[in-house]
Amino acid sequence: NRNKTGVEYLSVEYFVHELIETVAFGGNMLLNVGPAADGTIPAIFWDRLLGIGDWLKVNGEAIYKTKPWKVAQNQTDVGAYYTTKGGTVYALVTKWPKDNRLILSAPMPTADTQVRVVGLDTDEGYLAWDYVASKEIGSEAGIVIEVPPLTPDVIPCRHAWAFAITGLSEAIRNEGKSVDYYGIINLMRME
């Protein structure tokens, strides 16, 4: 509509978050971009499409040809959504982690677990992580990923970030219970 201003349209960030949520729950996203009467695409639509494309250039491996993981979404504090492809689980987060510590409660790490930020080439390669088996004072239970402090010239993208995690246990952590791949619930000993 020619009478609308740019702020009246949904943002690139909104569309990226919607794409992440849709894919994590096994859906497909369709954007309807209608051309003007003369066949041109309005600039505001170009901006949104290019913004989504820029994000996908960095994080496409966490979206394309992926499937929903056993847990699609379980944490609203960091906006964590999960997809999987091959032996990799992707944690897509829509909020940058506080104090550069990302706490994910569902993945159960093993001694072979490795974590990296998709699109970021770090000197060290993989990120440091720890596992907190039970709630401690001031800490949630789960895998705690130490995210390097990133400046605007280093951060791989805007709006949301993907963490590739390999070497996870087949079990997932779910509110004090361990759910194996076949959905059998085994109570974990919580300390």
Summary of the structure (lengths in Angstrom):
residues: 191
radius of gyration: 18.7
end to end distance: 58.9
largest distance: 67.0
contacts: 500
relative contact order: 0.17
helix: 20%
strand: 36%
